[in-house]
Amino acid sequence: MSEGSSLEQPVPGEGQAPASDDEVAPPTSESDAVLGRRAQLLATEHWGLLAARSTAQSEVLTRITIFLTLVSAGLVTIGLLGQASDFGGWFGGASLAILAFLSLIGFMTQARVMNVSEEDMMYVVAMNRIRGAYVDIDPAVADVFLASPYDDQPGMKRTYSFLRPRRVSILLGSSVMLLIVVNACVVGMLVGSAIIAGGGSFGWAIGCGVVAGLLFAAGFMIFGGVGFRWAWGHYVARRPTPESDPRSLR
C-alpha cells in the first residue's frame, strides 16, 4: 500500500466529537415506518383489551345488582308470607324454598365475580406488557407512565394503585368481599331456617347458621387465594420489575 493511500484512510476517532457519559444509545436500525406500524398494532390490541375489560366489568356489575335486588325482594317476600301465614303451616317450606333459590343464585354470582376479578388481573398484565412494548419503541415515554410497563405481580399491583401500595382496605372494600358477606348471611339463614323447620331449637339454629356462613366465606376466600397463587406460580413474566424502579411519581 502506498503512502498516499494510507493517508486517505480515516484515523479512528479523528474528526469526531468525543463521546460523553450522557450520550444516548444509537438509534434502532428499524425504519420509522416499521416502528409506526408496530405502534399501531400495539394500540389496536391495547384498545381491544380495554373494551373487553370494560364489557366484563359492566356485565358483572349488572349481575351483582340483579342478585342484590333478588335478595331484597326475597326477604321482603318472606316477611309478607310470614304475616299472611302467622309464621306457621306452609311458611317454613316457602321460606326454605326462597332462601335456597337465593343461595343458588348467590353462589353462581359469587363464582362469576371471582372469575371476572381474575380476568381483570389478566387484562391488566396484558396491558402492562403492551406498555412495555411502547417503552421499547420510545424509551422516553417510560418516565411519563404512572401505570407499570412490567408484566409481573409487582407491576400488576403498581398499575392497580399508582400512588400507594395496595393494602387490606382494597380487599375489604371490593365487590368480591361484599358478595361473600351477603352470601354467607343468606346461607346462614337457610341453614338456620332448615333447623327450625326440622324442629330444632332456636339456639342450635343460630349456631349452625353462623358456622355455615363462616364456612362459606372461608371456602370462597381460600378458593380465591389458591387460584391467585396458582396463576402467578405458572406465569412467566417477559419484563420483570427491577429491584429498584427509578421512576418517580412526579
Summary of the structure (lengths in Angstrom):
residues: 250
radius of gyration: 30.0
end to end distance: 60.7
largest distance: 119.5
contacts: 630
relative contact order: 0.10
helix: 72%
strand: 0%
